Amino acid sequence: MMASDMASSSLPWLTLSIFVPIIAGLVVLLLGRDDRAGLTRWLSLIGAVLGFLVTIPLYLGFNNSTADMQFVEKAPWIESFAINYHLGIDGISLWFVLLTAFITIIVVIAGWEVITKKVAQYMASFLILSGLMVGVFAALDGMLFYVFFEATLIPMYIIIGAWGGPNRVYAAFKFFLYTLLGSLLTLVAFLYLWHASGGSFDIQTWHDLKLAYTPQVLIFIALLAAFAVKVPMWPVHTWLPDAHVEAPTGGSVVLAAIMLKLGAYGFLRFSLPIAPDASHSLAGLMIALSLIAVIYIGLVAIVQDDMKKLVAYSSVAHMGFVTLGFFIFNTAGIEGAIVQMVSHGFVSGAMFLCIGVLYDRMHTRRIDAYGGVVSVMPRFVTFFVLFSMANAGLPATSGFIGEFTVIMGAVEYNFWIGVLTATALILGASYSLWMVKRVAYGDITNDEVRGLSDLNRREFFLLGIMAVMVLYMGIHPKPFTDVMHVSVQALLDHVSVSKL
């Protein structure tokens, strides 16, 4: 089937991508019980795999030569307010749909042996969350986007609150309140846009809506309140380390790999195209906040004694690269930022899986509890070093491609901003190597470490798959950039035209 034929296929691939995992989650809830956990796990895996398989036609049928929305579906939803069930993807959103479905399979397998209580509820939460996150990336109606965006809070709140660590209730409430309160201003902005557009929630209509400078600034700030928290940007990042530390391994993987991308995606889909003049005017502020995240939070990561906190802070620093790339308004910046988002999904997810492997054996994440792990877990340390180097931006890994491209875009924008951005490579190497040295190498000082067993087949498979993706993207990034190039260029062309 040719790309154009598949893109116009009568099968609603986006609807299937959203609702196959959601329906699978509901089936798991209905049929799964702790006394038949095996059935529950297999049903969950089948649901996750089916959820991924129905996203494959989106890639196979995608037309790289156009910036138009593809696989569009539209049906009336709440007709009295002109709210439609309106879906579509472009080169910016395609990879996030695929990444979401892929990571869902990973977290289901990651929890296969670890989760022994309330297995059905655990697996169902991730499946439902997967469908909701795909909905965020595919929504072309503002209210539909808002519903999906807010609904993702519920399963993640449950995941942290029910299967998290000792302070899970505090972390879950903090996560929920930060993200919910930030989103209320976004709802106000959406209602204003609905009124200003003559009663339309169509996002593409909002892109073309003429707006005066003051409304643009107010809309930008209102959207920033939600998206900055979700990214998270400094200084509204404090919920993330708590959420990561208390979340189960699967929760940390999804949080880092996908949920942080929801806010960054919001900048591309809403802030930049709807308020281009305000985006240019406030670019200096956004760049400054991004550089603080890249440099200051990188320094904070170095002094952490908890592995999860270190990787959580490194996520804030890496997402600083992303927001910086958006607001330097050139092709290298935005494409590099999107590549960094996809890469971060693989690398951060893999890092949290590695930490989970150690935690399952010793039930501690403290760096000083380890040392000399390579002597007893050589296969694990091979993966651990690879992902840590990718986290530091080592060439030939996916972590290098996005960061280097953003740095090149930053140099094109302003040489000194490029220099400051490049310090992240030094800081990334510092905290990554420092953690690897203390955990994996040196003498074994803890008798518990001597008794550790190396990776089992399930763990080796998971980390192996993630390693393949990190290396493939680092060595051959062209398939990733080809998909997004035309859509990114169209966005830059749109943002370059004033609405005043």
C-alpha positions in Angstrom: 0.0 0.0 0.0 1.4 3.4 -1.0 1.8 6.1 1.6 -0.9 8.3 0.2 -3.3 5.3 0.0 -2.6 4.3 3.6 -3.0 7.9 4.8 -6.4 8.1 3.3 -7.4 4.6 4.5 -10.8 4.2 5.9 -9.4 2.6 9.0 -9.3 5.1 11.9 -5.7 4.4 12.9 -5.5 7.2 15.4 -8.7 6.2 17.2 -7.4 2.7 17.4 -4.0 4.0 18.7 -5.9 5.7 21.5 -8.6 3.3 22.4 -7.0 -0.1 21.9 -4.8 0.3 25.0 -7.6 1.9 26.9 -10.0 -0.9 26.1 -7.3 -3.4 26.9 -6.8 -1.7 30.3 -10.5 -2.0 31.0 -10.5 -5.7 30.0 -7.5 -6.3 32.4 -9.4 -4.6 35.2 -12.5 -6.7 34.6 -10.8 -10.1 34.1 -7.6 -9.7 36.1 -7.2 -10.8 39.7 -4.3 -11.4 42.0 -5.1 -15.1 42.2 -4.5 -15.3 38.5 -1.8 -12.8 38.0 -0.3 -14.8 35.1 -3.4 -14.3 33.0 -3.4 -10.6 34.0 0.1 -10.1 32.8 -0.4 -11.8 29.5 -3.6 -9.9 28.8 -1.7 -6.7 29.6 1.2 -7.6 27.3 -1.2 -8.5 24.5 -3.0 -5.2 24.9 0.3 -3.2 24.9 1.6 -5.0 21.8 -1.7 -4.5 20.0 -1.6 -0.8 21.0 1.9 -0.6 19.4 0.9 -2.5 16.3 -1.9 -0.2 15.4 0.5 2.8 15.4 2.8 1.1 12.8 0.6 2.1 9.8 0.9 5.7 10.9 4.6 5.5 10.2 4.4 3.3 7.1 1.7 5.5 5.6 3.1 8.9 6.6 4.0 11.3 3.8 7.2 13.2 4.7 6.8 15.7 1.9 3.8 17.7 3.4 3.3 19.6 6.5 -0.5 19.0 6.4 -2.2 17.0 9.1 -2.5 13.3 8.1 -4.8 10.4 9.2 -7.4 13.1 10.1 -10.6 12.0 11.8 -13.4 14.4 12.7 -16.8 13.8 14.2 -19.2 16.0 16.2 -18.8 15.6 20.0 -20.5 18.5 21.9 -22.2 20.3 19.1 -23.7 23.1 21.1 -20.2 24.4 21.8 -18.7 23.3 18.5 -16.4 20.8 20.2 -15.4 18.0 17.9 -13.6 14.7 18.2 -10.9 15.8 15.8 -7.6 13.9 15.4 -4.6 14.2 13.2 -0.8 14.0 13.2 2.1 15.7 11.5 5.8 15.2 11.4 6.1 16.8 14.9 3.6 14.5 16.6 4.2 11.2 14.8 7.3 10.1 16.8 5.6 10.8 20.1 2.7 8.5 19.3 5.0 5.7 18.3 7.3 6.3 21.4 4.3 6.2 23.8 3.1 2.9 22.4 6.6 1.4 22.5 7.3 2.5 26.1 4.0 1.0 27.2 5.3 -2.5 26.2 8.5 -1.8 28.0 6.8 -0.9 31.3 4.4 -3.9 31.2 7.4 -6.3 30.8 9.4 -4.3 33.4 6.7 -4.9 36.0 6.2 -8.6 35.1 7.8 -10.1 38.1 8.2 -7.1 40.3 4.6 -6.2 40.8 2.8 -9.0 42.8 -0.1 -7.1 44.4 -3.0 -5.5 42.6 -1.3 -6.5 39.3 -4.5 -5.9 37.3 -4.9 -2.3 38.6 -1.2 -1.6 38.0 -1.1 -2.9 34.4 -4.5 -1.3 33.6 -3.3 2.1 34.8 -0.4 2.1 32.3 -2.5 0.9 29.4 -5.2 3.5 30.0 -2.5 6.2 30.5 -0.9 5.1 27.2 -4.1 5.8 25.3 -4.7 9.1 26.9 -1.1 10.3 26.1 -1.6 9.3 22.5 -4.7 11.4 22.5 -2.8 14.4 23.7 -0.4 14.1 20.7 -3.2 13.5 18.2 -5.9 16.0 19.3 -6.7 18.8 16.9 -9.5 20.2 19.0 -8.5 22.4 21.9 -11.1 21.0 24.3 -10.3 17.4 23.3 -6.6 18.2 23.9 -7.4 19.6 27.3 -9.5 16.6 28.3 -6.7 14.2 27.4 -4.0 16.4 28.9 -5.8 16.6 32.3 -7.0 12.9 32.2 -3.4 11.7 32.1 -3.0 13.0 35.7 -5.4 10.4 37.1 -3.6 7.1 36.2 -0.2 8.5 37.0 -1.5 9.8 40.4 -2.8 6.3 41.1 0.5 4.7 40.0 2.6 6.9 42.3 0.1 6.8 45.2 -0.6 3.1 45.2 2.7 1.5 44.2 5.2 4.2 45.2 7.7 4.4 48.1 7.2 5.5 51.7 6.4 9.1 50.8 4.2 8.2 47.9 1.1 10.1 49.1 3.0 13.3 49.4 4.7 12.9 46.0 1.4 12.0 44.3 -0.4 15.0 45.8 2.4 17.4 44.9 2.5 16.0 41.3 -1.3 16.3 41.0 -1.6 19.8 42.4 1.3 21.3 40.5 0.1 20.1 37.2 -3.6 20.7 37.8 -3.2 24.3 39.1 -0.9 25.1 36.2 -3.5 23.9 33.7 -6.4 26.1 35.0 -5.0 29.1 33.3 -4.7 27.2 30.1 -8.4 26.5 30.2 -9.0 30.2 30.5 -6.8 30.8 27.5 -8.7 28.2 25.5 -12.0 29.8 26.3 -10.7 33.2 25.2 -9.5 31.7 21.9 -12.9 30.0 21.5 -14.6 33.3 21.9 -12.1 35.3 19.7 -12.4 32.7 16.9 -16.2 33.0 16.8 -16.9 29.8 18.7 -14.3 27.3 17.4 -12.1 24.9 19.3 -10.2 23.9 16.2 -6.5 24.3 16.9 -5.6 25.0 13.3 -8.2 27.9 13.3 -6.5 29.2 16.4 -3.2 29.2 14.5 -4.6 31.5 11.9 -6.4 33.8 14.3 -5.3 37.4 14.3 -4.5 38.6 17.8 -3.3 41.9 19.2 0.0 42.0 21.1 -1.4 42.1 24.7 -3.8 39.1 24.2 -0.9 37.2 22.7 1.3 37.9 25.8 -1.5 36.9 28.2 -2.3 33.7 26.2 1.4 32.8 26.1 1.7 33.3 29.9 -1.4 31.3 30.5 -0.2 28.4 28.4 3.3 28.7 30.0 1.7 28.0 33.4 0.7 24.5 32.3 3.5 23.6 29.9 6.4 24.8 32.0 5.2 22.7 35.0 4.8 19.7 32.8 8.2 19.9 31.1 9.2 20.8 33.9 11.1 24.1 33.6 13.0 25.8 36.4 11.7 27.0 38.9 8.5 24.9 38.8 10.5 21.6 38.6 10.5 20.7 42.3 7.6 18.1 42.0 9.6 15.9 39.5 12.4 14.6 41.8 9.8 13.7 44.5 7.6 12.0 42.0 10.5 10.0 40.5 11.9 8.9 43.8 8.6 7.6 45.1 7.2 6.2 41.8 7.7 2.5 41.0 10.2 1.8 38.2 7.5 1.7 35.5 6.0 5.0 36.7 9.5 6.7 36.5 10.0 5.3 33.0 6.7 6.7 31.7 7.0 9.9 33.5 10.5 10.7 32.1 10.0 9.1 28.7 6.6 10.5 27.8 4.8 12.7 30.3 7.5 15.4 30.4 7.1 15.6 26.6 3.4 16.6 26.9 4.4 20.1 28.1 7.1 20.5 25.5 4.8 19.4 22.8 2.3 22.0 24.0 4.8 24.8 23.2 5.0 23.6 19.6 1.3 23.0 19.0 0.0 26.1 20.9 2.3 28.7 22.2 4.5 29.3 19.2 1.9 29.2 16.4 -0.9 30.9 18.3 1.2 33.7 19.9 4.2 34.2 17.5 4.8 37.9 18.4 4.7 37.1 22.2 6.9 34.1 21.6 9.6 36.3 20.0 9.2 39.0 22.6 9.5 36.6 25.5 12.2 34.4 23.9 14.9 36.0 26.1 13.0 34.9 29.2 12.5 31.4 27.9 16.2 31.1 26.9 17.3 32.4 30.3 15.1 29.9 32.2 16.3 27.1 29.9 20.0 27.9 30.5 19.4 28.0 34.3 17.9 24.5 33.9 20.8 23.3 31.8 23.6 24.7 34.0 22.3 25.1 37.5 20.2 21.9 37.6 23.2 20.0 36.1 25.2 21.2 39.1 22.5 20.1 41.4 22.5 16.6 39.8 26.2 16.2 40.6 25.7 16.4 44.4 22.8 13.9 44.6 23.3 10.7 46.7 20.1 9.0 45.3 20.4 7.5 41.8 16.8 8.3 41.0 17.1 11.9 42.1 20.3 12.3 40.0 18.6 11.0 36.9 15.5 13.1 37.7 17.5 16.3 37.9 19.4 15.3 34.7 16.0 15.1 33.0 15.2 18.7 34.0 18.6 19.7 32.5 18.0 17.8 29.3 14.5 19.3 28.9 16.2 22.7 29.3 17.9 21.8 26.0 14.5 21.2 24.5 12.9 24.5 25.5 16.0 26.4 24.5 15.9 24.8 21.1 12.3 25.9 20.6 12.9 29.6 21.3 16.0 30.2 19.2 13.7 30.0 16.1 15.8 28.1 13.7 15.6 24.7 12.0 18.6 23.2 13.9 17.2 24.4 17.2 13.7 23.0 16.9 14.6 19.7 15.1 17.4 19.1 17.6 14.9 19.7 20.4 12.4 17.2 19.0 15.2 14.6 18.5 16.3 15.3 22.0 12.8 14.6 23.3 12.6 11.3 21.5 16.1 10.3 22.5 15.4 11.3 26.1 12.5 8.9 26.0 14.8 6.0 25.3 17.8 7.1 27.4 16.0 8.2 30.6 13.6 5.3 30.4 16.6 2.9 30.2 18.4 4.7 33.1 15.4 4.2 35.3 15.1 0.6 34.2 18.8 0.1 35.3 18.1 1.7 38.6 15.1 -0.5 39.0 17.3 -3.6 38.4 19.5 -2.6 41.3 16.7 -1.6 43.5 14.9 -4.9 43.0 18.0 -6.7 44.4 19.1 -4.4 47.2 16.0 -2.2 47.9 18.1 1.0 48.1 18.9 3.7 45.5 21.6 5.3 47.6 24.8 5.5 45.5 27.0 4.9 48.6 25.4 1.5 49.2 27.0 0.2 46.0 30.5 -0.1 44.6 32.2 -2.7 42.6 29.0 -3.9 41.0 30.9 -4.8 37.8 32.6 -7.7 39.6 29.3 -9.5 40.1 27.0 -8.0 37.4 29.2 -7.4 34.3 26.3 -7.7 31.7 24.3 -5.1 33.7 27.2 -2.7 34.0 27.7 -2.9 30.2 24.2 -1.5 29.7 24.5 0.8 32.6 27.7 2.5 31.2 26.2 2.7 27.7 23.0 4.5 28.9 25.0 6.7 31.3 27.3 7.8 28.4 24.2 8.4 26.2 22.8 10.5 29.1 26.1 12.5 28.9 25.8 13.0 25.1 28.4 10.5 23.9 28.8 10.6 20.1 27.2 7.6 18.3 24.4 7.5 20.9 21.0 9.2 20.5 21.9 11.6 23.4 24.5 13.3 21.2 22.4 13.9 18.2 19.8 16.1 19.8 22.1 18.0 22.1 24.7 18.7 19.4 22.1 19.9 16.9 20.6 22.3 19.5 24.1 23.6 20.3 24.6 24.3 16.6 21.3 26.1 16.5 22.2 28.1 19.6 25.6 29.1 18.1 23.7 30.2 15.0 21.4 32.3 17.1 24.0 33.7 19.5 27.6 32.5 19.9 27.7 33.0 23.7 24.3 31.3 24.3 25.8 28.4 22.3 28.9 28.3 24.6 26.7 28.3 27.7 24.5 25.6 26.2 27.6 23.5 25.5 28.6 23.4 29.1 25.8 20.9 29.6 27.9 18.3 27.8 30.6 18.8 30.5 28.1 18.7 33.4 26.3 15.7 31.9 29.6 13.8 31.7 30.4 14.9 35.3 27.3 13.6 37.0 27.0 10.5 34.8 30.6 9.4 35.2 30.6 10.2 38.9 27.6 8.0 39.4 29.0 5.1 37.3 32.3 5.3 39.1 30.8 5.0 42.5 28.2 2.4 41.7 29.9 0.1 39.2 33.6 0.3 39.9 36.1 0.3 42.7 36.2 -2.2 45.6 33.2 -4.0 46.9 32.6 -2.6 50.3 29.1 -3.9 50.9 28.7 -7.7 51.5 25.2 -7.4 49.9 26.8 -6.4 46.6 28.8 -9.6 46.6 25.6 -11.6 46.5 24.0 -9.8 43.6 23.0 -11.8 40.5 23.4 -10.5 37.0 20.6 -9.8 34.6 18.0 -12.4 34.0 16.6 -13.0 30.5 13.7 -10.6 31.0 15.9 -7.7 32.2 18.5 -8.5 29.5 15.8 -8.3 26.8 14.4 -5.0 28.1 17.8 -3.3 28.3 18.9 -4.8 25.0 15.9 -3.4 23.2 16.6 0.1 24.7 20.3 -0.2 23.8 19.4 -1.0 20.2 17.2 2.1 20.0 19.8 4.4 21.6 22.5 3.2 19.2 20.4 3.1 16.1 19.2 6.6 16.6 22.7 7.8 17.4 24.3 6.2 14.3 21.4 6.7 11.8 19.2 9.7 12.9 18.1 10.4 9.3 14.8 8.5 9.5 13.8 10.5 12.6 14.7 13.9 11.2 13.2 13.2 7.7 9.8 12.8 9.2 9.8 16.1 11.0 11.7 18.4 8.7 8.8 19.7 6.5 6.5 20.2 9.5 9.3 22.1 11.5 10.0 24.3 8.5 6.2 25.1 8.2 6.1 26.0 11.9 9.1 28.3 11.5 7.5 30.0 8.5 4.3 30.5 10.4 6.0 31.9 13.5 8.1 34.3 11.4 4.9 36.1 10.3 3.6 38.7 12.7 -0.1 38.7 13.6 -0.1 42.3 14.5 
